[in-house]
Amino acid sequence: MKAIDVVGAIIIKNGMVLCAQRGEERSLAHMWEFPGGKIEVGETPHEALIRELREELRIEVDVQFEKFEVTSYQYDFGLVNLTTFVCSLKKGTPQLSEHSAVEWLKPVELNSLQWAPADIPAVEKLMKEKVSL
């Protein structure tokens, strides 16, 4: 089974967390995730996250150095190794290109969405811990 290393951004603005809904044409369609994507050869996780957010949402972020959560989840298409980082929105307003929707939610509201399985441990940790920028 193929291993896929991906990064996700927990973008916090005014105490709210950015949640992104996967598009119709993508695997796990309509599920919610922390935006991000695959780490390319030669990229650090931070570089991959900055690039993916620029490409997917047309935004710039500051990424905290420390990892927030590391999760592995076995999907039918491969083993996804997801590393999430807390980020602050530096520039731009999220624009949809690969996602069908975005929402800003309070951490206590995160469980109102249907999350992709790999993102759930980070969601649960966010709901328990007070994270701010």
Backbone as a ProteinNet text record, in pm:
[ID]
protein_1_A
[PRIMARY]
MKAIDVVGAIIIKNGMVLCAQRGEERSLAHMWEFPGGKIEVGETPHEALIRELREELRIEVDVQFEKFEVTSYQYDFGLVNLTTFVCSLKKGTPQLSEHSAVEWLKPVELNSLQWAPADIPAVEKLMKEKVSL
[TERTIARY]
85.2	0	89.2	52.1	129	114.5	227	225	227.1	140.2	127.2	149.3	255.1	285.7	220.9	132.9	60.2	68.7	42.6	38.9	-96.1	-140.5	-265.7	-245.4	-316.8	-304.4	-424.5	-397.7	-500.3	-486.3	-561.4	-550.8	-647.3	-592	-672.6	-674	-795	-812	-923.5	-892.9	-990.7	-1060.2	-984.3	-1039.2	-1119.3	-1124.2	-1198.9	-1100.5	-1143.1	-1059.5	-1115.4	-1026.8	-1069.4	-1086.1	-1205.3	-1238.7	-1268.3	-1218.7	-1235.8	-1305.3	-1406.9	-1481.3	-1422	-1390.5	-1331.5	-1430.4	-1379.3	-1462.4	-1522.4	-1621.7	-1698.3	-1609.9	-1511.3	-1431.2	-1313.8	-1292.6	-1178.7	-1220.1	-1121.1	-1150.1	-1199.5	-1279.4	-1340.3	-1423.9	-1491.9	-1572.9	-1668.7	-1681.4	-1772.5	-1731.2	-1624.5	-1577.3	-1496	-1482.3	-1411.5	-1269.8	-1180.7	-1039.2	-973.8	-852.9	-767.5	-694.7	-700.8	-642.7	-492.3	-444.2	-303.1	-286.6	-189.8	-169.8	-41	-3	112.5	243.8	338.4	473.8	548.1	600.2	674.4	819	885.1	1025.4	1109.1	1191.5	1279.5	1217.7	1089.2	1022.5	1021.4	1029.4	1003.8	851.5	800.4	655.8	607.5	686.8	648.2	639	738.5	738.2	618.5	588.2	474.7	344	329.7	206.9	189.6	295	289	254.3	317.1	290	146.1	101.1	-34.1	-141.3	-124.1	-223.4	-225.3	-108.7	-101.1	-173.9	-151.5	-212.8	-363.2	-403.4	-543.3	-636.8	-589.2	-677.7	-633.4	-517.5	-464.8	-441.4	-388.8	-360	-214.6	-165.1	-32.5	-48.8	30.4	21.6	159.5	160.7	278.6	253.5	349.2	335.3	415.6	351.5	424.8	520.8	634.3	738	694.1	634.3	600.4	480.1	490.6	379.5	264.9	141.4	25.5	-17.7	-30.5	-74.9	-17.2	17.1	63.2	-26.5	-86.7	-183	-153.9	-174	-170.9	-306.7	-361	-491.3	-487.4	-531.8	-533.7	-664.5	-656.7	-770.7	-759.1	-861.3	-853.6	-750.7	-714.7	-619.3	-476.2	-454.6	-319.7	-318.1	-199.1	-179.4	-143.5	-229.7	-206.1	-141.4	-23.4	46.5	27.7	-58.6	-94.9	-28.2	43	101.1	32.6	-26.5	-93.4	-9	-19.3	50.9	-48.5	-33.2	-113.9	-52.6	-138.9	-94.9	-177.6	-119.7	-196.8	-207.8	-322.3	-346.2	-269	-176.2	-90.6	-147.9	-200.4	-245.8	-347.6	-453.5	-551.8	-678	-778.1	-903.9	-916.1	-946.9	-953.2	-1045.8	-992.7	-1068.7	-1077.7	-1193.9	-1216.1	-1160.2	-1077.5	-1033.2	-1049	-1001.3	-1015	-1120.9	-1157.8	-1259	-1394.5	-1500.9	-1635.2	-1687.9	-1627.9	-1671.1	-1563	-1564.8	-1483.8	-1572.6	-1542.8	-1615.4	-1517.5	-1544	-1469.7	-1556.9	-1505.8	-1582.1	-1501	-1572.5	-1508.4	-1464	-1355	-1311	-1421.1	-1508.4	-1614.8	-1719.8	-1721.5	-1818.9	-1766.9	-1639.1	-1577	-1645.5	-1699.1	-1761.1	-1896.7	-1939.1	-2064.9	-2045	-1919.2	-1888.9	-1848.2	-1859.6	-1815.8	-1671.6	-1577.1	-1435.3	-1380.1	-1279.1	-1203.6	-1137.8	-1135.8	-1084.6	-945.5	-853.3	-717.1	-714	-813.1	-816.5	-879.9	-951.9	-1029.7	-943.3	-826.9	-747.6	-709.7	-675.9	-643.3	-767.4	-883.6	-1009.6	-1037	-1025.2	-1052.4	-955.3	-828	-727.8	-758.6	-796.7	-831.9	-950.3	-1047.9	-1166.8	-1134.9	-1030.6	-992.5	-898.5	-806.6	-701.1	-732.2	-688	-705	-584	-607.9	-500.9	-529.9	-430.5	-451	-322.9	-334.8	-218.9	-208.3
-118.9	0	124.4	221	343.9	435.2	490.8	588.7	728.7	815.8	951.7	1047.5	1128.3	1224.8	1358.4	1404.4	1528.7	1618.2	1747.7	1845.9	1916.4	1959.1	2032.5	2155.3	2262.4	2389.1	2412.5	2430.2	2472.3	2624.5	2691.6	2836.7	2900.6	2980.1	3042.9	3193.7	3250	3394.8	3437.2	3527.2	3577.2	3463.8	3362.6	3250.6	3150.3	3170.7	3081	2998.6	2877.4	2784.3	2769.7	2775.9	2759.4	2611.6	2575.7	2439	2439.4	2339.7	2335.4	2205.2	2218.4	2101.5	2053.9	1925.2	1867.3	1873.9	1897.6	1912.2	1781.8	1793.8	1681.6	1579.9	1630.3	1542.8	1477.5	1507.4	1454	1333.5	1251.1	1142	1203.7	1130.7	1180.6	1306.1	1307.3	1423.1	1465	1593.3	1659.4	1647.8	1572.6	1566.7	1694.1	1726.1	1846.5	1811.7	1907.3	1885.5	2017.8	2004.5	2121.2	2133.5	2250.2	2261.9	2235.8	2185.5	2152.8	2058.3	1969.4	1874	1795.9	1732.6	1643.3	1720.8	1657.5	1709.4	1658.2	1749.9	1713.5	1679.4	1604.6	1567.3	1694.5	1697	1811	1922.4	1912.1	2014.9	1977.1	2077.3	2054.2	2059.4	2006.1	2017.9	2163.5	2254.8	2396.8	2453.4	2422.9	2470.9	2416.5	2288.3	2226.1	2294.5	2323.3	2385.4	2526.2	2603	2738.4	2733	2642	2628.1	2583.4	2480.9	2427.8	2533.1	2610	2711.8	2825.7	2857.1	2958.8	2908.7	2781.9	2724.4	2702.3	2642.2	2601.1	2712.8	2801.1	2903	3046.3	3061.3	3194.3	3279.9	3214.5	3286.3	3263.3	3351.8	3336.3	3322.8	3231.1	3205.2	3206.3	3226.8	3202.3	3068.2	2978.3	2843.2	2834.4	2788.7	2766.7	2649.7	2657	2555.8	2418.2	2414.9	2288.7	2220.1	2088.1	2009.7	2010.6	2019	2014.4	1869.7	1793.7	1654.1	1577.8	1450.7	1361.3	1238.7	1207.6	1098	1014.4	884.5	796.7	730.5	727.2	664.4	585.3	459.1	370.2	386.2	453.1	464	352.5	334.6	233	268.6	395.3	438.6	449.9	430.8	437.7	479.8	474.6	515.8	663.8	745.4	888.6	921.3	984	1033.4	1184.6	1231	1373.1	1440.8	1548.3	1632.5	1768.1	1810.6	1940.8	2040.9	2166.3	2278.2	2390.8	2461.3	2580.8	2694.1	2769.5	2879.2	3004.4	3118	3241.8	3293.5	3350.7	3407.3	3537.3	3543.2	3660.6	3754.5	3695.5	3778.1	3702.2	3773.9	3716.8	3668.1	3641.3	3581.5	3450	3338.5	3210.2	3214	3167.3	3157.4	3010.2	2968.1	2827.5	2793.3	2688.8	2635	2482.9	2419.7	2273.8	2234	2325.5	2297.6	2350.1	2290	2336.9	2441.4	2449.9	2548.4	2564	2677.5	2697.3	2760.2	2731.7	2790.6	2822.5	2931.2	2965.1	2923.6	2832.1	2783.9	2798.4	2813.4	2808.4	2663.3	2642.1	2504.7	2414.9	2466.8	2383.3	2342.5	2407.6	2376.8	2278.8	2243	2162.2	2027.6	1968.5	1837.1	1842.2	1960.7	1971.8	1934	1917.1	1883.3	1736.9	1682.5	1545.3	1551.9	1520.8	1533.7	1409.3	1428.6	1316.1	1244.1	1111.1	1037.2	1077.3	1106.2	1142.5	1273.3	1360.7	1490.7	1482.9	1377.5	1369.6	1381.5	1315	1334.3	1480.2	1556	1697.7	1776.7	1742.1	1808.1	1786.9	1662	1629.7	1701.9	1708.2	1778	1927.2	1985.6	2128.6	2160	2069.7	2092.5	2087.6	2013.2	2000.2	2109.2	2148.6	2242.1	2382.6	2477.3	2616.4	2653.4	2679.2	2715.5	2856	2941.8	3077.6	3127.3	3237.9	3300.8	3443.6
0	0	0	-78.5	-95.8	27	72	181.4	120.8	171.5	120.7	237.2	229.3	335	300.6	388.9	365.4	488.4	464.7	572.3	570.3	687.3	699.6	786.2	752.3	824	914.3	1040.8	1135.4	1143.3	1056.1	1044.7	1143.8	1234.2	1338.5	1317.3	1319.6	1304.9	1400	1490.4	1588.1	1663.3	1700.2	1775.9	1694.1	1562.9	1473.5	1391.3	1352.3	1277	1135.9	1035.6	897	864.8	817.8	778.6	629.2	557	411.9	371.8	286.1	239.3	106.6	101	-19.5	-135.3	-253.8	-372.3	-420.6	-503.4	-559.3	-631.4	-706.5	-792.3	-720.4	-595	-519.4	-436	-400	-307.4	-176.7	-103.9	20.2	-6.1	-118.7	-159.5	-48.4	-29.5	65.2	211.6	241.3	379.8	406.9	533.2	574.2	614.5	596.9	627.8	665.1	719	733.9	600.7	535.4	402	402.6	292	276.8	160.3	170.1	61.6	75.5	-34.7	-36.5	-25.4	43.3	51.5	-71.4	-151.3	-272.4	-235.8	-322.6	-302.3	-286.7	-182.7	-158.3	-75.9	-42.9	37.4	184.2	269.4	410.5	430.1	539.7	565	563.7	621.4	623.1	481.3	398.8	260.1	183.3	204.3	136.1	176.2	303.8	352.4	294.7	294.8	238.8	90.2	15.3	-128	-153.3	-81.7	-102.6	-73.2	32.8	67.8	-33.1	-87.4	-192.1	-317.8	-354.3	-474.7	-457.9	-346.6	-327.4	-284.8	-197.7	-139.7	-167.3	-232.2	-265.3	-140.3	-35.1	89	129.2	214.4	273.2	423.9	481.3	625.1	688.7	819.1	901.1	969	959.2	1015	1143.7	1250.9	1375.5	1355.9	1418.5	1399.4	1449.6	1566.1	1631.7	1566.3	1549	1495	1596.9	1547.6	1636.3	1659.1	1550.8	1560	1441.5	1464	1356.9	1360.1	1246	1237.1	1113.5	1124.6	1007.3	996.9	874.4	853.1	722.6	731.5	615.4	538.2	423.3	332.2	229	145.9	41.7	-65.5	-79.3	-181.6	-130.3	1.2	56.5	202.5	260	398.8	399.8	458.7	466	600.4	593.4	711.6	713.4	802.8	808.5	927.5	899.3	1003.7	995.6	1107.5	1109.7	1188.4	1144.7	1207.5	1229.6	1341.2	1365.3	1284.4	1216.8	1130.2	1158.7	1122.4	1125.4	982.7	952.3	819.4	809.1	715.2	698.3	592	482.4	371.7	288.4	248.2	157.1	225.6	143.2	186.1	110.9	181.4	112.1	-10	-123.6	-248.2	-286.4	-328.9	-361.3	-499.1	-504.3	-632.4	-629.9	-524.7	-512.1	-409.7	-323.8	-220.9	-267	-212.4	-249.8	-152.2	-31.7	67.4	174.1	240.9	360.7	467	591.7	704.2	814.7	886.1	1006.7	1124.6	1208.5	1323.4	1451.6	1562.3	1693.4	1716.6	1791.7	1817	1873.1	1958.7	2016.5	1912.7	1796.8	1691.9	1587.2	1595.5	1489.6	1467.7	1573.9	1557.2	1486.9	1445.1	1370	1222.5	1180.5	1041.5	1029.5	908.6	881.7	831.1	918.8	890	823.4	738.3	682.8	800.7	799.6	915.9	963.1	872.7	914.5	993.4	972.6	1040.9	1180.4	1209.7	1334.1	1461.4	1472	1595.1	1619.6	1515.1	1532.7	1572.8	1516.1	1553	1701.3	1745.7	1886.5	1979.5	1940.5	2022.8	2028.5	1914.2	1910.4	1999.6	2003.1	2084.9	2234.2	2272.1	2413.7	2460.3	2372.8	2411.4	2365.1	2441.5	2400.1	2315.8	2188.1	2096.9	2046.3	2053.3	2004.3	1940.7	1868.8	1805.3	1853.5
[MASK]
+++++++++++++++++++++++++++++++++++++++++++++++++++++++++++++++++++++++++++++++++++++++++++++++++++++++++++++++++++++++++++++++++++++

